[in-house]
Amino acid sequence: MESKVQIPVPEAGAMFALLGHPVAHSMSPAMHNAAFKKLGIDAKYVLIDVLEDDLPGVVLSLRDMGYAGWNITMPLKSAMVPYCDKLSDAARLCGAVNTVVVRDGRLFGYTTDGRGYTKSLADSDAYPDGGSAGDLGTVTGRTLTILGCGGAARSIIVAAAIDGALRIHVCKRKNASFDEAVAFCWQVSQETGTPIDVVNMNEPVDLKWAIDDADILTNATNVGMEGGDMSSPVPAEFLRRDLLVSDIIYHPEMTRLLSDAKNAGARIHSGKWMLLYQGAEAFRLWTGEDMPVEDVKRVFE
């Protein structure tokens, strides 16, 4: 199948790309190209705007043209799965791929969103009020309550379960996809050994119970996002001082949830660094090198 999408022709060195629609706003080229330059890697990262109908042809063209790998963003993360020759355990469990590595003409699919989130917890710069999360800067041995069960939430759930979270509570609106979310969480729990339960987010008693039991509360819904519903997904009175409150939303950086948490004396964790660390994980998969994160942060900001 021939692609109708214009794909930059590799000239020299390794070629990488971001596939999705829209992609013009993405920070990924600035991040990765700065990292390539800093480490002296002969490589280039470009944007390719792709609709789902064009994905099969684009994937074939990228492989035939010698691209070394690519990222996939919305709305193509699930659509990429059937074109991969092999999936990581996390990508298989999530049913989504955001990073492809090409090895000997075969496509290896990964999801780095969840790993990016868990790694960002350890970075002091991810805390807008200064300092760090201290003992809560890891999911290992901690109880997490995650709001939502969409693509980003699932990647975080899988990464946290693989990393040894003590328990995970998933708070989900009881709509048409509730039972499917329960089935997903059951499968992850069976394969990782981490207890995971799903509660009705619209039931205040259940939501409060899940938050009261948590060490880390993470909003993985779009509630609070600029241009949408900028309220908080939980009542302010449910938040407390010994809770780490995290939001994967990065526009605005200080969401209503984080503002309420700060007022409650809780530690707060900014979502924008998840973007950086999921990119750093993709960079490592492609190059075998650690992204020079401190240098890239200056470009990222």
Backbone as CSV, one residue per row, in Angstrom:
resi,resn,N_x,N_y,N_z,CA_x,CA_y,CA_z,C_x,C_y,C_z
1,MET,0.857,-1.201,0.000,0.000,0.000,0.000,0.887,1.244,0.000
2,GLU,0.752,2.074,-0.987,1.589,3.261,-1.104,1.006,4.396,-0.289
3,SER,1.872,5.069,0.447,1.435,6.164,1.298,1.151,7.416,0.478
4,LYS,0.081,8.144,0.872,-0.239,9.427,0.242,0.345,10.585,1.046
5,VAL,0.993,10.285,2.150,1.547,11.303,3.035,2.974,11.619,2.610
6,GLN,3.308,12.905,2.630,4.667,13.309,2.284,5.614,12.980,3.435
7,ILE,6.604,12.149,3.157,7.544,11.694,4.174,8.937,12.208,3.833
8,PRO,9.587,12.919,4.757,10.949,13.406,4.495,11.886,12.245,4.160
9,VAL,12.690,12.436,3.137,13.627,11.400,2.711,14.898,11.495,3.549
10,PRO,15.312,10.376,4.169,16.561,10.407,4.945,17.751,10.759,4.057
11,GLU,18.600,11.658,4.533,19.781,12.056,3.766,21.045,11.387,4.311
12,ALA,21.221,11.449,5.608,22.392,10.837,6.236,22.066,10.577,7.688
13,GLY,22.727,9.619,8.270,22.481,9.311,9.669,21.137,8.637,9.869
14,ALA,20.759,8.493,11.126,19.496,7.845,11.464,18.346,8.842,11.398
15,MET,17.174,8.348,11.030,16.006,9.210,10.886,14.899,8.711,11.812
16,PHE,14.285,9.644,12.542,13.192,9.334,13.452,12.057,10.324,13.202
17,ALA,10.849,9.971,13.670,9.699,10.835,13.388,8.637,10.682,14.458
18,LEU,7.731,11.640,14.476,6.506,11.554,15.262,5.337,11.464,14.299
19,LEU,4.504,10.426,14.457,3.310,10.244,13.644,2.078,10.564,14.466
20,GLY,1.128,11.261,13.891,-0.114,11.562,14.584,-0.825,12.708,13.900
21,HIS,-1.931,13.136,14.497,-2.684,14.262,13.940,-3.484,14.939,15.046
22,PRO,-3.240,16.246,15.265,-2.197,17.083,14.657,-0.876,16.921,15.408
23,VAL,0.214,17.307,14.773,1.529,17.178,15.412,2.357,18.461,15.360
24,ALA,1.848,19.487,14.692,2.644,20.700,14.490,3.069,21.356,15.801
25,HIS,2.293,21.151,16.874,2.577,21.790,18.155,3.610,21.030,18.986
26,SER,4.022,19.863,18.524,4.810,18.957,19.361,6.194,19.524,19.708
27,MET,6.628,19.238,20.953,7.968,19.596,21.403,8.980,18.485,21.115
28,SER,8.520,17.363,20.598,9.406,16.207,20.423,10.612,16.490,19.530
29,PRO,10.463,17.159,18.375,11.657,17.438,17.565,12.700,18.259,18.315
30,ALA,12.272,19.296,19.035,13.224,20.118,19.784,13.955,19.291,20.833
31,MET,13.207,18.430,21.531,13.805,17.585,22.566,14.840,16.629,21.983
32,HIS,14.412,15.848,20.997,15.277,14.793,20.474,16.446,15.353,19.669
33,ASN,16.201,16.379,18.865,17.303,16.942,18.081,18.345,17.612,18.975
34,ALA,17.898,18.224,20.075,18.850,18.790,21.033,19.687,17.686,21.677
35,ALA,19.040,16.549,21.987,19.759,15.431,22.593,20.755,14.814,21.607
36,PHE,20.339,14.660,20.341,21.259,14.130,19.317,22.497,15.027,19.203
37,LYS,22.258,16.344,19.162,23.357,17.296,19.003,24.299,17.243,20.204
38,LYS,23.736,17.207,21.401,24.541,17.204,22.614,25.452,15.979,22.669
39,LEU,24.940,14.817,22.244,25.708,13.577,22.326,26.500,13.278,21.050
40,GLY,26.394,14.155,20.057,27.122,13.936,18.813,26.600,12.764,18.002
41,ILE,25.310,12.511,18.085,24.684,11.421,17.334,24.186,11.947,16.000
42,ASP,24.580,11.302,14.922,24.172,11.708,13.578,22.752,11.213,13.331
43,ALA,21.773,12.028,13.693,20.374,11.630,13.584,19.494,12.870,13.508
44,LYS,18.278,12.673,13.024,17.331,13.776,12.885,15.929,13.271,13.207
45,TYR,15.131,14.139,13.827,13.756,13.810,14.224,12.813,14.797,13.538
46,VAL,11.769,14.280,12.870,10.856,15.121,12.100,9.406,14.810,12.474
47,LEU,8.518,15.678,12.038,7.082,15.502,12.248,6.424,15.019,10.963
48,ILE,5.516,14.053,11.087,4.740,13.573,9.940,3.275,13.526,10.352
49,ASP,2.466,14.392,9.778,1.039,14.435,10.096,0.333,13.304,9.362
50,VAL,-0.264,12.391,10.134,-0.822,11.163,9.566,-2.225,10.917,10.111
51,LEU,-3.171,10.663,9.231,-4.498,10.214,9.623,-4.503,8.684,9.669
52,GLU,-5.451,8.110,10.400,-5.445,6.659,10.608,-5.542,5.876,9.296
53,ASP,-6.310,6.370,8.344,-6.447,5.658,7.075,-5.119,5.552,6.332
54,ASP,-4.230,6.505,6.563,-2.941,6.517,5.868,-1.843,5.771,6.626
55,LEU,-2.141,5.327,7.844,-1.100,4.729,8.674,-0.446,3.498,8.045
56,PRO,-1.202,2.551,7.483,-0.533,1.363,6.919,0.506,1.713,5.863
57,GLY,0.169,2.631,4.967,1.099,3.022,3.921,2.303,3.767,4.463
58,VAL,2.074,4.600,5.474,3.178,5.353,6.069,4.141,4.405,6.765
59,VAL,3.616,3.453,7.520,4.472,2.490,8.228,5.330,1.717,7.231
60,LEU,4.740,1.253,6.152,5.488,0.513,5.131,6.569,1.393,4.516
61,SER,6.223,2.641,4.227,7.196,3.560,3.627,8.351,3.865,4.571
62,LEU,8.038,4.100,5.838,9.091,4.396,6.808,10.074,3.234,6.926
63,ARG,9.533,2.037,6.956,10.416,0.869,7.053,11.271,0.736,5.798
64,ASP,10.649,0.888,4.633,11.382,0.730,3.369,12.399,1.844,3.151
65,MET,12.108,3.037,3.687,13.020,4.171,3.525,14.177,4.145,4.526
66,GLY,14.129,3.215,5.457,15.232,3.073,6.388,15.139,3.879,7.663
67,TYR,13.933,4.351,8.020,13.776,5.040,9.301,14.141,4.086,10.429
68,ALA,14.843,4.611,11.436,15.307,3.771,12.543,14.250,3.598,13.628
69,GLY,13.237,4.438,13.613,12.176,4.335,14.601,11.279,5.551,14.557
70,TRP,10.202,5.508,15.301,9.288,6.647,15.358,8.427,6.579,16.606
71,ASN,7.900,7.750,16.970,6.887,7.858,18.013,5.521,7.921,17.368
72,ILE,4.519,7.541,18.135,3.129,7.620,17.689,2.342,8.342,18.764
73,THR,1.584,9.349,18.366,0.746,10.056,19.323,-0.713,9.889,18.917
74,MET,-1.590,10.512,19.672,-3.024,10.402,19.397,-3.339,10.903,17.999
75,PRO,-4.258,10.259,17.290,-5.110,9.160,17.768,-4.658,7.784,17.258
76,LEU,-3.370,7.567,17.122,-2.865,6.385,16.417,-2.206,5.336,17.313
77,LYS,-2.194,5.535,18.623,-1.439,4.620,19.484,-1.983,3.192,19.435
78,SER,-3.285,3.047,19.452,-3.865,1.703,19.355,-3.806,1.174,17.930
79,ALA,-3.953,2.072,16.963,-3.936,1.657,15.553,-2.584,1.104,15.135
80,MET,-1.513,1.494,15.829,-0.166,1.044,15.473,0.084,-0.407,15.870
81,VAL,-0.648,-0.911,16.832,-0.386,-2.236,17.414,-0.311,-3.358,16.378
82,PRO,-1.277,-3.498,15.464,-1.225,-4.642,14.544,-0.092,-4.611,13.534
83,TYR,0.598,-3.486,13.395,1.688,-3.396,12.427,3.049,-3.707,13.052
84,CYS,3.045,-3.978,14.356,4.294,-4.324,15.032,4.532,-5.830,14.972
85,ASP,5.785,-6.215,14.758,6.132,-7.629,14.753,6.227,-8.187,16.171
86,LYS,6.576,-7.344,17.122,6.672,-7.771,18.517,6.358,-6.594,19.429
87,LEU,5.643,-6.879,20.522,5.271,-5.844,21.482,5.949,-6.103,22.819
88,SER,6.306,-5.027,23.519,6.757,-5.167,24.894,5.562,-5.615,25.735
89,ASP,5.850,-6.158,26.916,4.759,-6.588,27.787,3.835,-5.429,28.123
90,ALA,4.415,-4.257,28.382,3.600,-3.096,28.734,2.708,-2.675,27.573
91,ALA,3.245,-2.656,26.346,2.447,-2.282,25.179,1.335,-3.293,24.935
92,ARG,1.657,-4.565,25.124,0.635,-5.616,24.942,-0.494,-5.446,25.944
93,LEU,-0.156,-5.222,27.204,-1.178,-5.052,28.223,-2.023,-3.810,27.980
94,CYS,-1.373,-2.717,27.566,-2.089,-1.457,27.322,-2.897,-1.486,26.032
95,GLY,-2.465,-2.310,25.079,-3.092,-2.290,23.768,-2.778,-1.019,23.016
96,ALA,-1.584,-0.462,23.284,-1.198,0.802,22.650,0.314,0.857,22.499
97,VAL,0.758,1.543,21.444,2.189,1.719,21.160,2.446,3.197,20.929
98,ASN,3.476,3.746,21.591,3.849,5.129,21.293,5.292,5.240,20.808
99,THR,6.011,4.113,20.771,7.397,4.110,20.294,7.662,2.837,19.503
100,VAL,8.225,3.000,18.307,8.604,1.858,17.466,10.109,1.902,17.244
101,VAL,10.745,0.773,17.409,12.159,0.611,17.106,12.266,-0.382,15.952
102,VAL,13.012,-0.023,14.908,13.188,-0.908,13.753,14.520,-1.639,13.905
103,ARG,14.446,-2.965,13.918,15.653,-3.794,14.004,15.589,-4.848,12.897
104,ASP,16.545,-4.784,11.975,16.609,-5.747,10.864,15.277,-5.845,10.125
105,GLY,14.644,-4.697,9.918,13.398,-4.659,9.173,12.170,-5.055,9.957
106,ARG,12.322,-5.422,11.217,11.188,-5.797,12.069,10.837,-4.638,12.992
107,LEU,9.548,-4.490,13.270,9.049,-3.379,14.074,8.743,-3.846,15.495
108,PHE,9.416,-3.233,16.460,9.225,-3.559,17.868,8.475,-2.407,18.529
109,GLY,7.333,-2.706,19.126,6.479,-1.676,19.695,6.556,-1.588,21.211
110,TYR,6.609,-0.361,21.721,6.707,-0.100,23.155,5.720,0.995,23.540
111,THR,5.424,1.081,24.827,4.741,2.254,25.363,5.630,2.845,26.445
112,THR,5.969,4.106,26.320,6.874,4.763,27.276,6.158,5.783,28.153
113,ASP,4.852,5.971,27.956,4.124,6.979,28.734,4.159,6.674,30.228
114,GLY,3.843,5.431,30.585,3.816,5.062,31.997,5.183,5.135,32.631
115,ARG,6.197,4.653,31.906,7.563,4.725,32.416,8.002,6.187,32.553
116,GLY,7.578,7.033,31.619,7.891,8.453,31.727,7.286,9.056,32.972
117,TYR,6.065,8.647,33.297,5.421,9.164,34.505,6.166,8.723,35.758
118,THR,6.458,7.432,35.856,7.092,6.939,37.079,8.483,7.537,37.262
119,LYS,9.221,7.731,36.173,10.554,8.335,36.288,10.468,9.807,36.669
120,SER,9.440,10.490,36.203,9.326,11.920,36.524,9.073,12.151,38.004
121,LEU,8.543,11.157,38.695,8.281,11.313,40.126,9.559,11.567,40.919
122,ALA,10.693,11.082,40.401,11.955,11.214,41.121,12.691,12.516,40.813
123,ASP,12.152,13.333,39.890,12.832,14.565,39.476,12.309,15.740,40.296
124,SER,13.187,16.391,41.023,12.771,17.510,41.879,12.173,18.657,41.072
125,ASP,12.567,18.799,39.796,12.014,19.869,38.972,10.537,19.658,38.653
126,ALA,10.036,18.437,38.890,8.634,18.141,38.588,7.685,18.653,39.669
127,TYR,8.245,19.282,40.701,7.435,19.765,41.819,7.447,21.285,41.829
128,PRO,6.367,21.926,41.358,6.344,23.386,41.176,6.627,24.178,42.453
129,ASP,6.340,23.583,43.609,6.556,24.312,44.854,7.951,24.090,45.417
130,GLY,8.844,23.462,44.633,10.218,23.258,45.059,10.397,21.980,45.849
131,GLY,11.648,21.575,46.009,11.934,20.365,46.775,11.690,19.114,45.968
132,SER,11.260,18.068,46.626,11.023,16.794,45.962,9.899,16.075,46.678
133,ALA,9.607,14.866,46.209,8.547,14.084,46.835,9.060,13.264,48.011
134,GLY,10.381,13.298,48.240,10.938,12.505,49.313,10.686,11.020,49.099
135,ASP,10.180,10.353,50.125,9.931,8.912,50.045,8.819,8.561,49.059
136,LEU,8.016,9.538,48.676,6.913,9.274,47.751,7.323,9.439,46.294
137,GLY,8.605,9.648,46.036,9.061,9.829,44.653,9.227,8.536,43.893
138,THR,8.510,7.507,44.288,8.530,6.217,43.603,7.177,5.549,43.786
139,VAL,6.798,4.698,42.856,5.543,3.953,42.995,5.759,2.637,43.720
140,THR,7.000,2.185,43.818,7.284,0.892,44.428,6.879,0.883,45.899
141,GLY,6.037,-0.083,46.268,5.583,-0.196,47.646,4.556,0.833,48.058
142,ARG,4.032,1.600,47.104,3.055,2.652,47.402,1.671,2.275,46.886
143,THR,0.655,2.839,47.516,-0.715,2.687,47.030,-1.061,3.887,46.168
144,LEU,-1.461,3.622,44.927,-1.803,4.679,43.982,-3.305,4.704,43.750
145,THR,-3.860,5.901,43.653,-5.223,6.076,43.173,-5.142,6.883,41.890
146,ILE,-5.653,6.299,40.818,-5.555,6.905,39.489,-6.956,7.260,39.016
147,LEU,-7.133,8.511,38.634,-8.420,8.986,38.134,-8.460,8.801,36.627
148,GLY,-9.390,7.977,36.140,-9.525,7.720,34.720,-8.928,6.375,34.333
149,CYS,-9.349,5.886,33.155,-8.805,4.618,32.659,-8.673,4.672,31.141
150,GLY,-8.297,5.864,30.621,-8.033,6.004,29.193,-6.613,5.571,28.872
151,GLY,-6.129,5.978,27.702,-4.823,5.519,27.233,-3.679,5.871,28.156
152,ALA,-3.598,7.136,28.594,-2.513,7.549,29.477,-2.625,6.860,30.824
153,ALA,-3.840,6.771,31.351,-4.050,6.110,32.641,-3.615,4.652,32.563
154,ARG,-3.940,3.981,31.489,-3.595,2.558,31.367,-2.086,2.351,31.331
155,SER,-1.394,3.232,30.647,0.059,3.110,30.604,0.660,3.301,31.991
156,ILE,0.117,4.241,32.766,0.593,4.466,34.133,0.252,3.275,35.018
157,ILE,-0.963,2.749,34.883,-1.370,1.579,35.665,-0.430,0.409,35.415
158,VAL,-0.139,0.136,34.161,0.732,-0.992,33.818,2.142,-0.769,34.360
159,ALA,2.692,0.433,34.148,4.053,0.718,34.614,4.135,0.623,36.135
160,ALA,3.138,1.152,36.825,3.146,1.110,38.284,3.035,-0.322,38.795
161,ALA,2.200,-1.126,38.143,2.050,-2.523,38.552,3.339,-3.293,38.319
162,ILE,3.974,-3.082,37.167,5.242,-3.754,36.862,6.328,-3.322,37.840
163,ASP,6.298,-2.049,38.276,7.320,-1.510,39.178,7.066,-1.848,40.650
164,GLY,6.027,-2.617,40.924,5.818,-3.077,42.288,4.987,-2.185,43.171
165,ALA,3.995,-1.501,42.597,3.064,-0.743,43.446,2.396,-1.703,44.423
166,LEU,2.140,-1.234,45.643,1.502,-2.077,46.656,0.066,-2.395,46.257
167,ARG,-0.640,-1.389,45.780,-2.041,-1.543,45.378,-2.407,-0.359,44.484
168,ILE,-3.344,-0.574,43.578,-3.803,0.501,42.698,-5.321,0.563,42.730
169,HIS,-5.845,1.741,43.030,-7.277,2.005,42.921,-7.508,2.821,41.645
170,VAL,-8.381,2.373,40.795,-8.709,3.096,39.568,-10.120,3.655,39.719
171,CYS,-10.246,4.971,39.616,-11.541,5.638,39.749,-12.050,5.999,38.358
172,LYS,-13.172,5.434,38.002,-13.679,5.535,36.624,-15.161,5.852,36.662
173,ARG,-15.587,6.758,35.787,-17.026,7.020,35.659,-17.739,5.747,35.207
174,LYS,-18.896,5.468,35.786,-19.606,4.238,35.438,-20.435,4.471,34.178
175,ASN,-19.739,4.405,33.044,-20.388,4.592,31.757,-20.249,3.313,30.932
176,ALA,-20.404,3.413,29.611,-20.401,2.231,28.756,-19.085,1.471,28.764
177,SER,-17.996,2.154,29.105,-16.685,1.491,29.085,-16.227,1.004,30.465
178,PHE,-17.116,1.085,31.450,-16.729,0.710,32.814,-16.352,-0.771,32.911
179,ASP,-17.180,-1.642,32.364,-16.910,-3.085,32.449,-15.624,-3.448,31.715
180,GLU,-15.357,-2.774,30.609,-14.125,-3.043,29.859,-12.910,-2.610,30.670
181,ALA,-13.039,-1.510,31.405,-11.958,-1.057,32.277,-11.711,-2.064,33.396
182,VAL,-12.773,-2.623,33.944,-12.645,-3.650,34.982,-11.892,-4.857,34.427
183,ALA,-12.237,-5.274,33.217,-11.571,-6.426,32.602,-10.085,-6.139,32.364
184,PHE,-9.775,-4.927,31.909,-8.380,-4.540,31.692,-7.595,-4.597,32.996
185,CYS,-8.137,-4.018,34.046,-7.430,-3.978,35.325,-7.269,-5.377,35.906
186,TRP,-8.263,-6.224,35.716,-8.152,-7.614,36.187,-7.008,-8.322,35.478
187,GLN,-6.888,-8.120,34.164,-5.821,-8.762,33.398,-4.446,-8.291,33.855
188,VAL,-4.294,-6.986,34.064,-3.018,-6.445,34.532,-2.683,-7.008,35.912
189,SER,-3.676,-7.068,36.781,-3.472,-7.600,38.114,-3.047,-9.061,38.071
190,GLN,-3.677,-9.849,37.205,-3.343,-11.264,37.073,-1.898,-11.460,36.613
191,GLU,-1.443,-10.617,35.700,-0.111,-10.799,35.120,1.005,-10.208,35.970
192,THR,0.692,-9.217,36.781,1.738,-8.544,37.559,1.706,-8.907,39.042
193,GLY,0.565,-9.395,39.525,0.432,-9.703,40.940,0.081,-8.505,41.795
194,THR,-0.103,-7.341,41.191,-0.474,-6.131,41.943,-1.993,-6.050,42.062
195,PRO,-2.538,-5.961,43.271,-3.999,-5.830,43.402,-4.488,-4.519,42.785
196,ILE,-5.484,-4.616,41.930,-6.052,-3.433,41.270,-7.568,-3.534,41.352
197,ASP,-8.214,-2.491,41.834,-9.672,-2.463,41.856,-10.167,-1.230,41.122
198,VAL,-11.394,-1.287,40.680,-12.015,-0.180,39.945,-13.249,0.259,40.714
199,VAL,-13.326,1.558,41.019,-14.464,2.094,41.756,-15.163,3.155,40.913
200,ASN,-16.418,3.359,41.226,-17.231,4.346,40.516,-16.847,5.751,40.982
201,MET,-16.248,6.507,40.076,-15.769,7.845,40.405,-16.907,8.800,40.756
202,ASN,-18.123,8.491,40.306,-19.260,9.370,40.562,-19.904,9.128,41.924
203,GLU,-19.420,8.118,42.641,-19.917,7.849,43.992,-18.957,8.480,45.004
204,PRO,-19.331,9.585,45.632,-18.408,10.290,46.536,-17.815,9.406,47.632
205,VAL,-18.612,8.485,48.181,-18.107,7.619,49.250,-16.981,6.739,48.731
206,ASP,-17.165,6.151,47.530,-16.140,5.287,46.944,-14.902,6.083,46.568
207,LEU,-15.103,7.270,45.996,-13.973,8.115,45.601,-13.157,8.530,46.826
208,LYS,-13.832,8.935,47.895,-13.125,9.350,49.109,-12.358,8.175,49.715
209,TRP,-12.958,6.999,49.714,-12.272,5.815,50.249,-10.983,5.551,49.480
210,ALA,-11.047,5.635,48.151,-9.868,5.362,47.323,-8.769,6.395,47.574
211,ILE,-9.143,7.654,47.770,-8.155,8.703,48.023,-7.589,8.588,49.432
212,ASP,-8.450,8.269,50.411,-7.981,8.109,51.789,-6.947,6.996,51.909
213,ASP,-7.050,5.984,51.074,-6.153,4.830,51.154,-4.861,5.042,50.372
214,ALA,-4.755,6.153,49.625,-3.643,6.336,48.691,-2.465,7.090,49.296
215,ASP,-1.272,6.740,48.810,-0.080,7.550,49.034,0.070,8.586,47.923
216,ILE,-0.311,8.183,46.702,-0.167,9.030,45.513,-1.511,9.079,44.779
217,LEU,-1.985,10.279,44.506,-3.207,10.490,43.728,-2.821,11.092,42.385
218,THR,-3.238,10.449,41.292,-2.863,10.904,39.954,-4.100,11.147,39.103
219,ASN,-4.229,12.363,38.595,-5.316,12.651,37.656,-4.867,12.344,36.244
220,ALA,-5.491,11.340,35.625,-5.200,10.993,34.234,-6.432,11.196,33.358
221,THR,-7.353,12.065,33.821,-8.486,12.474,33.003,-8.151,13.816,32.352
222,ASN,-9.066,14.332,31.531,-8.839,15.648,30.924,-9.519,16.767,31.709
223,VAL,-10.060,16.445,32.885,-10.688,17.474,33.717,-9.596,18.367,34.300
224,GLY,-9.679,19.635,34.008,-8.666,20.595,34.429,-7.848,21.137,33.283
225,MET,-8.046,20.569,32.089,-7.249,20.980,30.935,-7.708,22.321,30.389
226,GLU,-6.752,23.124,29.979,-7.047,24.426,29.388,-7.906,24.255,28.143
227,GLY,-8.962,25.056,28.034,-9.859,24.964,26.893,-11.015,24.011,27.116
228,GLY,-11.014,23.307,28.247,-12.088,22.367,28.561,-12.655,22.657,29.932
229,ASP,-13.039,21.596,30.629,-13.553,21.712,31.984,-12.370,21.926,32.922
230,MET,-12.192,23.150,33.404,-11.024,23.493,34.214,-11.300,23.396,35.708
231,SER,-12.315,22.601,36.061,-12.583,22.360,37.474,-11.637,21.275,37.985
232,SER,-11.818,20.841,39.208,-11.039,19.725,39.751,-11.875,18.457,39.674
233,PRO,-11.247,17.297,39.411,-12.011,16.047,39.354,-12.394,15.515,40.732
234,VAL,-11.845,16.106,41.812,-12.192,15.646,43.163,-12.471,16.848,44.055
235,PRO,-13.343,16.692,45.053,-13.587,17.791,45.996,-12.327,18.132,46.777
236,ALA,-12.107,19.399,47.025,-10.899,19.854,47.727,-10.785,19.232,49.112
237,GLU,-11.931,18.963,49.757,-11.887,18.435,51.126,-11.418,16.976,51.184
238,PHE,-11.293,16.314,50.024,-10.790,14.943,49.995,-9.255,14.899,50.036
239,LEU,-8.620,16.044,49.891,-7.157,16.094,49.826,-6.585,16.333,51.219
240,ARG,-5.347,15.856,51.434,-4.749,15.958,52.762,-3.241,16.193,52.666
241,ARG,-2.649,16.555,53.778,-1.248,16.975,53.826,-0.269,15.868,53.444
242,ASP,-0.514,14.624,53.833,0.461,13.558,53.601,0.258,12.838,52.263
243,LEU,-0.464,13.466,51.348,-0.744,12.886,50.037,0.139,13.553,48.974
244,LEU,0.659,12.773,48.050,1.315,13.332,46.861,0.266,13.401,45.758
245,VAL,-0.008,14.600,45.264,-1.046,14.792,44.249,-0.391,15.154,42.927
246,SER,-0.698,14.371,41.900,-0.058,14.496,40.595,-1.112,14.695,39.522
247,ASP,-0.760,15.471,38.512,-1.675,15.705,37.391,-0.879,15.578,36.105
248,ILE,-1.354,14.754,35.158,-0.596,14.602,33.912,-0.904,15.733,32.933
249,ILE,-1.885,16.572,33.254,-2.165,17.758,32.439,-1.016,18.751,32.604
250,TYR,-0.595,19.381,31.501,0.483,20.368,31.595,0.083,21.723,31.031
251,HIS,-1.129,21.871,30.535,-1.684,23.180,30.159,-3.058,23.313,30.809
252,PRO,-3.191,24.053,31.918,-2.138,24.818,32.591,-1.284,23.917,33.481
253,GLU,-0.100,24.400,33.810,0.768,23.605,34.679,0.186,23.500,36.085
254,MET,-0.416,24.581,36.584,-1.058,24.560,37.904,-2.565,24.393,37.702
255,THR,-3.017,23.172,37.695,-4.443,22.888,37.517,-5.197,23.195,38.809
256,ARG,-6.503,23.179,38.707,-7.324,23.411,39.913,-7.048,22.324,40.948
257,LEU,-6.878,21.083,40.509,-6.570,19.997,41.440,-5.274,20.275,42.187
258,LEU,-4.225,20.673,41.471,-2.937,20.940,42.112,-3.021,22.152,43.044
259,SER,-3.777,23.149,42.639,-3.948,24.328,43.489,-4.658,23.951,44.782
260,ASP,-5.704,23.148,44.689,-6.420,22.695,45.885,-5.505,21.853,46.775
261,ALA,-4.695,21.001,46.138,-3.785,20.140,46.898,-2.728,20.971,47.624
262,LYS,-2.212,21.984,46.950,-1.213,22.858,47.575,-1.811,23.567,48.782
263,ASN,-3.049,24.020,48.631,-3.724,24.696,49.746,-3.950,23.750,50.919
264,ALA,-4.068,22.459,50.606,-4.261,21.455,51.660,-2.941,21.034,52.294
265,GLY,-1.827,21.562,51.771,-0.520,21.224,52.306,0.098,19.981,51.710
266,ALA,-0.518,19.447,50.653,-0.005,18.235,50.009,1.157,18.561,49.077
267,ARG,2.012,17.588,48.802,3.029,17.730,47.766,2.325,17.667,46.413
268,ILE,2.763,18.486,45.452,2.148,18.469,44.128,3.201,18.196,43.060
269,HIS,2.773,17.505,42.021,3.674,17.020,40.971,3.140,17.454,39.609
270,SER,3.950,18.185,38.862,3.526,18.746,37.577,3.584,17.735,36.453
271,GLY,2.586,17.765,35.574,2.487,16.784,34.499,3.438,16.982,33.340
272,LYS,4.029,18.177,33.188,4.784,18.400,31.957,6.049,17.555,31.880
273,TRP,6.566,17.120,33.044,7.797,16.337,33.002,7.560,14.888,32.575
274,MET,6.327,14.435,32.629,6.008,13.124,32.068,6.336,13.111,30.574
275,LEU,6.069,14.239,29.906,6.384,14.348,28.481,7.877,14.185,28.228
276,LEU,8.664,14.838,29.072,10.109,14.765,28.904,10.620,13.345,29.112
277,TYR,10.159,12.705,30.169,10.714,11.389,30.502,10.195,10.268,29.612
278,GLN,8.981,10.415,29.063,8.563,9.397,28.090,9.405,9.522,26.827
279,GLY,9.802,10.770,26.474,10.703,10.973,25.341,12.084,10.430,25.627
280,ALA,12.547,10.600,26.874,13.863,10.092,27.254,13.904,8.574,27.164
281,GLU,12.805,7.916,27.530,12.757,6.455,27.447,12.779,5.993,25.994
282,ALA,12.063,6.708,25.112,12.108,6.383,23.684,13.515,6.581,23.137
283,PHE,14.166,7.660,23.537,15.536,7.957,23.105,16.475,6.813,23.483
284,ARG,16.327,6.294,24.707,17.169,5.187,25.161,16.910,3.921,24.333
285,LEU,15.652,3.666,24.013,15.321,2.494,23.212,15.930,2.585,21.813
286,TRP,15.958,3.793,21.242,16.495,3.980,19.892,18.016,3.951,19.852
287,THR,18.640,4.597,20.814,20.083,4.849,20.719,20.935,4.028,21.682
288,GLY,20.310,3.482,22.719,21.082,2.821,23.757,21.772,3.794,24.685
289,GLU,21.520,5.088,24.507,22.135,6.144,25.320,21.074,6.817,26.191
290,ASP,21.507,7.328,27.342,20.613,8.114,28.185,20.489,9.519,27.613
291,MET,19.267,10.009,27.491,19.065,11.381,27.040,19.693,12.341,28.049
292,PRO,20.430,13.350,27.597,20.982,14.358,28.518,19.857,15.265,29.023
293,VAL,19.114,14.763,29.981,17.867,15.387,30.423,18.063,16.826,30.880
294,GLU,19.116,17.093,31.636,19.299,18.451,32.159,19.500,19.456,31.036
295,ASP,20.190,19.044,29.965,20.369,19.937,28.814,19.072,20.104,28.044
296,VAL,18.342,19.007,27.892,17.092,19.054,27.132,16.037,19.868,27.869
297,LYS,16.097,19.889,29.184,15.103,20.668,29.949,15.091,22.127,29.519
298,ARG,16.267,22.682,29.217,16.319,24.088,28.824,15.590,24.317,27.508
299,VAL,15.692,23.365,26.589,14.956,23.443,25.322,13.475,23.206,25.564
300,PHE,13.204,22.225,26.413,11.825,21.823,26.708,11.018,22.963,27.280
301,GLU,11.645,23.764,28.159,10.912,24.856,28.788,10.753,26.032,27.855
